[in-house]
Amino acid sequence: QSSIYEGVKDLLVVLVTVPDGNGGLAHPTATEAQVSDRIFGDGTDTHDNVAGQFSACSFDQLQFRKSQRREAFSSSGVISVTIPDDTGILYNSDWVDMMNAAIDVMLVDYTADAATDLADHVIFGLVNSVTDDGESPRWSGIAGVNNWHSAYMGAVLDNKVVMHELGHNINLLHSGVIEGYDGCVNSTETYSICEYGDHSCLMGNPPFSAGVPGFTGRMCFNSPKNYQLGWYEDAVQTVTPSSRYDGALKGIVNYELGTTPQDPVIIKIEVQRGVPGIAYEGDLYLGFNHAVAFNVDTSEGRNFVGVYQAQDLNQAGQARSTSKRVALLDAGHSWDNGLTNEHRIEVNVNSITMDDTEGRADVSVVYGGCTSDEECDDGFACNGQETCLTNGLCGAGTPQPDCCGNGSCDVNNHEYTFNCPVDGCPYSCGDDCKSWFNFPGTLVTQSLAIGYPLLGYGLMFTVEAHSNIIITQINGRLDFEGDTCHYKIWTRPGSYVGYEEFSFGWTNLLDKSDAISGGLNAETLLPELSSPVVMSSGETQAFYLWTNCVFRYSISTTVPVGSAFESNDELSVHGGDRIHEEFG
């Protein structure tokens, strides 16, 4: 389990007052006492506040406490700062400008070199910044992923909004629904539903706590997030191909910390990868959303079994993805993945008990059921003849040698990534390998230093393949030789346009927190990408490079965004955009 998700964390709330542009000041709408009660409680409530709810959901494995790293800090855990007139910051300035101006004041007032000297996590309550039309707030909250800062408009600091944004701080991404389900048409037309539409989880967008009678935000996370968090790691049941599970699935409220064995809180279905003709969309996770105690306010799928999908999660804190809800099942209902034979996954909810202390669902999960050998035959001779075993599950056949699809990359059979990716062939192109494309010096010498204190910057651009290519490594050029930098790289098919601020559809290829800057006159050498990017001739791929250090890059006043900036016979790099801040 990662320290990101456990331990005692110092939390500081900063209420920010700014000039209103008319000689006066614009103040947050909540007082220090009101905000302290919402975040830390008043000593009489247990879970009706952010810190208490995190403690409840994690069984005290993750605790947020009032930062007292300075004697001058208020005992409420909340401080107030006023941004001076001479900064040019007003009530309708960009939130990052407000936040950084507030940090400048904090560092002076409390004698610190960085905001993280004052607390592990800092919450900024900003005035109600408005849109360009001067009417409505831009958003409720925003945060850095796997980071220390979050900010909120109007300083309302609604319990669930704060827990959502702190969820980003501890490396959680959003909770949505799959396309074609529950109003999610596609990620462009119905983005908010597809990205945030799972209201059974704090990382979706459940209703605000304020103004809802009897609602105080007592809910937690869904099963893929719970798996990633690792809080219930001794209550995970795994189902693999050609296996099944029949038994109880209990809600998190009845989890028993440190007890082994116990009924599972999470069922993880490890979906087989590399199956010909079947796209891998992620592993499946089941959870019983028991709506009692500290989960009583869950706003969707109450006392139902949820089926969720997420890619490449682990409990070490290094992998994350947006989770997607696939189905909500009541007693007597079932779900299957629509496939047959050994690839079929079926979930049946036989019964549900909603008792406060004994509540659980009785479920059957079958991965690959059969009654005859014919049902197991996938029609693909290369991996051998499948048979129906006595337990009603399909058994694998004996793979045939020198055959693409047998699970073994046969170099003697001239198998490579392009002609046999299903066998996990390495990104070697054999005799067809071409030398690494090295751009002319003008790409890096006519440079402009950019950077943003505390947050860093990113660059988005596209690459167009003129032949079949594999991109295995991307190095950058940063200022200040010898600095230790956090460097991340993402990719997505096609263009980045429309996805500059959203993580949906992007795949992380590199997350290196200790990259050593090579300085202005040398490349910053980075490891190979976690997965090579395979591109066929004519395809376009977007890349996003982000660092908390200072990038060096070329600017052009003649090449439009999306047009080729540099090219050779293998590929073209198109002009891109500077992107401010990481997803969140």
N, C-alpha and C positions, 0 to 999 in steps of 0.2 A: 504494500500500500504506500502511496506517495505522501510525502509531508505536505504537499499542496492541499490534501483533503483532510488532514488530521492535525491535532495540536491546538494550542491556545494562541489566538491571533489578536494583536492589539488593533483596535478599530477606532478611528478618529473621524468625527463629523465636523465639517467646516461650512458654516452658513456665510454666504458671500453677499455683501452689499456693494452696489456699484452706482456711479453717477447716472442720473436720469437724463442728462443733456440739457436740463433747464435750470441748472444751478442747485438742484436738490439731489436726493439720494433715492434709489430704488431698493427696497428691502425685501428679503424673502418673506413668504406669507406665513411661515410658522415660527414660533419662538423656540429658543434653545430647550426649554422645559418640555414643550410638546414633541419636539424631534427626539429628545432623549428618551421619552416614554415609548415612542414607536420603535426605536432601535434597540434600546437596552431594557425597557420596562421600568416600572416605578418601585419594584421590590415586592409587589403584591401579586403580580401576574406571573405565570410560569412560561406560557408559550405564546402569549398575545403580543409578542414583539419579535424583532428579527433575530436577535442573539438567542433568545429562548427557543425559537422555532428551529434554528440550526442545531442547537444542542439536542433537541428532541429527535429530529430526523436522523441525526448521526449517532444517537445514544452516547452523547458527550464526547465523541471522538473528534469533533471539530467544534471549537468554542470561540466566540468573539467576545472580547471584553473591552471596557473603556480604556483607551490608551492613557497612561499616566507617565509618559516618558519625560514630561516636563512638569516642574512644580507649578507652573503658571496655568496648566490646563485646568479647566473647570471639572469639578467632580461629576458633572453630568455626562462627560465624554463628548461634549459639543463645544466648539469655539466659534467665534464670529470674527470675520475680517472685513475691512472696508478698503476697496480699491481706490487709490488716489486719483484725483482729477487729471493729473498730468500724464497718465498712462494712455489716455484716449479711449479707454474701455468704457462702453455704455451698456445700458440694460439690454439692448438688442444686438450686442456684439456676438461673434461666434463663441460657442461654448468653450472651445479650446483656449481662445484668447482670455476669456474670463477665468478659466481654471488656472492657467499659467500665471496670470497677474495675481491671483489669490495665493499661489504658491510662493511667488516672489515676496509677498507681504509676510507669509508664514515663516519663511526662512530667516527673515530679519527679526521678526517679533520673538521667535522662539530659538534663535541661534542654532541653525541647522544647515547642513550642506545639501541635503536632499529631503524631499517630503517623506521618503521611506525611513529617514532617521526618526521621524515623529510617530510613525505607526506602520504596521504591516499593510493595512488597507486604509485608504482615505476616501471618505464620501464627501462630495461637494454639493451643497444645496444652493442652486443658482436662482436668480430672479427669473421671472416668467418670460424668457426670450420669445420673440414672436416671429412669424413668417414675414416675408417681404411685403405681404398685403397688410401687415400690421394687425392681424386679427387673432390668430389662434397659436397656441404653443406648438413648437416644432415636434417635440416628443416628450415622453415622461422621464425616461432614464437611458443612459448609455454607459458602456464600460469597456475597458480593455480586457481581452481574453488572456488568461494566465498572467494577470497583471495586478496592479495595486490600486488603481483609481477607478472611480465611477462618479457620474454627475447626474443631477436631477433638476428638471425644470420646475420652478415655482417653489422648490423646497418642500413640496407636499410629503415626499418620502413615504409613500404608501408602502406598507409592510411587504406585500408580494412583489412590487416593483423592485424594491431594494434587494430582496432575496434573489430575484431573477438576475439583477446586475452583479451581485456578489457571486452568483453562480458562474457568470462569465469570468470573474476574477479568479475563480478556482478551476478554470479550464473547461467549463461546460459550454457547449453550443446549444442552439435552439432545438425545440421539440415541435415538429410539424406533423403533417399527414402525407401519405403517398399520393401521387397524381391519380385522379379518377375516383377519389374517395373523399366523402364529407365536404364537398365544395371546392376541392383543390383541382382546378382544371389544368393549369401548368404553372411553372415557376415565374412566368412573366405576368400573365393576366391576373392571377390570384396569388401573388407572392405572400401576402400576409397570412393566408390560410395554409398554404403549403409549408411555409417556414415556421409559423407560430401556432398552427391550428390545433395542437394537442393540448387541450385545456385540463387534462388530468395531471399535468406536470408544471412545476414552477417555471421551466424554461420555454413553455408556450406563452400565451398571453391570457391567462385567466382573468376574471373581473377584478377591478380594484377592490381593496379591502374597505376603503372609506365609502360610506354611503350605502353599504349593503347590510341590511339588518341582520345582526347575529353573526356577521362574517368578519373574521379577524385575520385571515390569511393562514390558518392552520392546515397546511398541506405540504407535501414534499415533492419528490421527483419520480419519474417513471422507471421502469425496470432497466433499460439500457443505461440511463444516467446512474442508477443505483449500482449497476455492475461496474461502471467506470469509477465511481467514488470509492468502491471497495469497503464500504461500511458494513456490509452484510456478507463478507467473503466466505464465511463458514456456513452459509445457507444458500449455496448456489448448486443447482442440479443441471448437469450438462447432458444434452441429447445429441448424438452424432449419427451419421448415416448408418442405416441398418441397425437401429436401436430404438427403444421406446421407454417412456416413463409413465407409470400409472400410480397416482397417489395425490397427496395434498399439496396445495400451493397456498401459503398463508400471506397475509398482508404484513407490511413492515412494522405495524404497531405491535404485533405479537412476536417480533424477532427477539431472540434471547442472546445477548452479547456474550461471547465466549463459550457457548454451549455447543458441544458436538457429540453425537449427531443431532440434528433437528430438521423439521420439515423445511423445504426450501422457501425462500422469499423470492428468488429469481430462478427461472428456468431459461437457460441459454441453449438455443438450437444452433449448432455449428454447421452452417450450410456449406455443402461441398462446392469447391471452386474448380474452375477449369473443365466444366462439363460441356462437351460440344453442343452448340446450339442453345445453351441456357446461360443467360447473362447472370453473373454474380451481383446481387444487389445489396448484400450484407447479411450478417447473421440475424437470427430472430431471438427476441427476448419476451418472456411472458411474466406478468405480474398481476397479483390480485389487489385491486385498488380499494382496500377496506376502509370505508369512510367513518372512522371513529377516532376518538382521542385526538392526537396531534395531527391527524389526517382528515378530520371531520369536514373541513371546508373544501376538499377537492371538488372541483366544479364540473367534472365530466367523467362519465364511466364509473360512477359511484357504485361500489360493490359489484363491479364487473371484472372479468379477466381481460386484460389488455394484451394485444399482440403488437409488437413493435419491431422495427427494423433499424439497424445501424451497422456501419462498416468499421471494421478494424479497431474496435475498442480494446483497451487493456487496463489493468489495474495499477499500472506504474505511473500514470499521470502524463505520459508522453503522447498518447494517441487519443483522438477525440473525433467526433463527427456529429452532424445534425441527425437526431433520431426522427423516425417517421412512424406514426401510428398506422397500423395495417387493419386492425379490427378491434371491436369491443364485444365481448361475448357474455351473455347472461346464462344462467343454468339451462341446460337442454339445447344449447346452441353449439355450432362447430364452425371451424374455418379450415380451408386447405389452400395450398399454393397453386392449385390448378394443374399440377403435373401428375404423371402416372408412374406406376411401378416403383423402382428403387429411388426415384427422385421426388416422390410424393411426400409432402409433410402435412399431417392432419392433426388438428387440435380439437378435442372435445371437452366441453365443460359439463360434467355429469351432474354436479350439484354444487350449491353454495350455501354456506352457513354464515350468518352475519352476527353471531354472538360477539360481544365486545372483546372477550378474552380468548375465545376459541374460534373466531371467524376465519374461514378458509374456503377455498374451492377444491373440489375433487376433480382432477383433470386426467385425461389420457392424451399423451403426445406420441405419435407414431411417425417415424421417419423411414419410409419405404416398406409398406405393408404388401403382402402377396398371398395368393392361394395356389399358384402354379408357377413352373419355370417360365412359361410363356409370358406371364405378366412382368417378370423381372428382366426379360430380354430387351436391351435398349437398342437392338438392331445395329450395333456397332461391334464388328467382329474383333477389332484391334485390342479391346480390353478383355477379351475372353467371354465365355458363356456364363451368364449369371444364372443362379438357381434359387429357388424358394426354399428357405430353411425351415426347420421344424417349429421355430418360434414365430412363424408368419412374417418374417422379414427377408428381404432379398440379400443374397450373398454374392460377393464379387467373384468374377471368373478369373482365370489365369491369363494375364496379359500376354499378347503375342509379341515375339521379338521383331525388331526392325520395322516398326509400324507406328506412324504418327497417331497418338491417342492412347498409347499403352502406358502413359505416365512416366516414361523414361526418355530423355532426350538422347537420341542415337546419332552422334556426330558422324559415325561411319555410314549412316543412312542419309547424310547431308541434311540434317534437320537443324534449323536455326529459328530465331524469333519470328521472322517474317513468314516462313512456310510451315512452322509447327509451334505456335505459341502455347497450345493446349498442354504440351508436355513440359512446360516450364523451361524451354530452351533459353540459354543465356543470350544476352544481347551482343552476340558475335555475328558478324556478317561474313565470316570466313574469308575467302579470296576476294570478296567484293568490298572489303573495308576501304574507306577513303580517309584521307588525313583530316585531322581536326580543322575546322574552319576558323581561321584567325583573321579578325577584322583589321582593316587599315588603322594606323595609329590615330587618324583624325577622330575616331570614335571615342577615344579616351583622353586626348590631349586638349581638345577644345572643350574645356569642361567648366561646369558651374557647380560650386559647392552648395548643397542644400542640406538642411537639417532642422530639427525642431527640438528645442530643449525638452527633455524628459520623455518625449513620445516617439521620436524618429519619423522616418518617412518611408514610403514605398514607391516603386516604379512598376507600372503595368505596360506591357507591350505585346505584340504578336509576332510569331514566326511562321512563315509560309514555306512549305517544303517543295522543292523543285524536283526531288527524287526521293526514293525511300530512304529515310534517315532515322537514326536513333540518337536522342540527346541524353547523355548520361551525366553531365556535369556542367554547372554554370558558376563561373567565378565572377566576382565584382571588384570594384575599385573604390576604396574608402579613404577618407582623410586620416591623419594622425596615426602614423605608423606605430605598431605595437599595442594599440588600444584593444581591449577585449570587447567584442561586439556580439550581440544577439542577431542572428541572420536567419531569415526564413524564406522559403520559396514555395509558391503554389502554382498550379496549372489548371486549365480547363479547356475543353475543345472549343474551337472557334474564336470569337472575339471576347474581350473583356468588357465591352461597352454594355452598360446596364447592370453590371455586377461589380462595380467599383467599391461599393460599400457593403456588399453582402457576401457571406461565405458560401451561400448555396451554390452547389455545382463545382466548387473549387476543390482540388485534391492537394493536400500538403505533401511536398516532396523532400523538404529539408527543414529541420528545426535545430539549429546549432547555437547554443548559448555562449560558447567560448571560442568563437572565431577570432583569430588574431589579424588585425588590419595590416595589410601590406603597405599602407600609405599611398600617397598620391601617385607615385611613380612605379608602383608594382601591384600586381593583382593580389587580392585577398583570396588565398587558396581555400577551397571548401571541399568537403567530401563528395563522393558521387551521390546522385539523387537516390532516394530510397527505392524508387521504381523508375526504370528508364522510360522516357517518353518516345514511343514509337509512332512515327508519322509516315504516311504514304504520300507519294507525289501528289501535289495539289491541295493537301490538307493544310489548315491553319490552326495554330495552337496559341492560346494566350498564356502568358507567364506573369507572375506577380512576385517581385523581389522586395523584401522589407528588412530594415535594420533599425536598431536604436542608435546607431552611429551616424556618421555624415557621409552620404553618397557622393560620388563624382560621376557625372554623366554628361553627355553631349546635348546641346540644344540646337534647334534649327528654326529659322524663320521662313524657310522655303519649302520644307517637306511637311505636307499636311499629316495629321494624325491618321494612321492606317495605311499610309503609303510607304513604300520601301525606302529605308534610310541607307542600308548597305545590303549588297547582294553578292552571291557567287553562284556557281552552277548547282550547288546543293540546296541553298536556302536563301531567304531574304528576311532581314529584321525590319519590321515596320515601326514607324514613329509611334510613340506612346504617350502616356500621361504620368505626371507625378501624383501620387495618391497619398492623402494625409491620414495617418493612423491605421492601425490594424483593424480587422473585422471586429465587430462587437455590437 
